[in-house]
């Protein structure tokens, strides 16, 4: 298991950033944090923010083709809480670890996430035991630029559900993403 914890979310309710907070600058297009569960054990990340180098907003704007800022891959008993995603292409993805026999996910807790995902907020699949999701707030903290908002309203999805057994959802708010919940069938699961 592992625990990575910062001092607190780096942004208040008005989008004002604190100098006493921690950001991880993800200066690449790969996964930012991957909670990998090939061996069972609790994992927790909390109390920090992430940001990417998105292209400068302009007419016809599209986001960086980046992977998730946080990914959970074949993990049980993981907790992701109090994270601020400034401008991810995808904020958080839960997926199976399909290497070495394919590990599923379960008993996950995701709570108090804030930010402005420009394409996808949460993508959840390969969850064969309960997942708790609560207190999610997607809002234009990064920019209210019309080109970015137009892209997100056309292409953005707040929550994608694949195979998710026994999900328990609490408060989820999304502004600026065109689709609230997308449920997909997965032949491979």
Buried (B, 14 or more C-beta within 10 A) or exposed (E): EEEBEBEBBBBEEEBEBEEEBBBBEBEEEEBBBBBBBEEEEBBBBBBBBBBBEBEEBEEEBBBBEBBBBBBBBBBBBBBBBBBBBBBBBBBBBBBBBEEEEEBBBBBBBBBBBBBBBBBBBBBBBBBBEBBBBBBBBBBBBBBEBEBBBBBBEEBBBBBBBBBBEEBEBEEBEBEBBBBEEEEEEEEEB
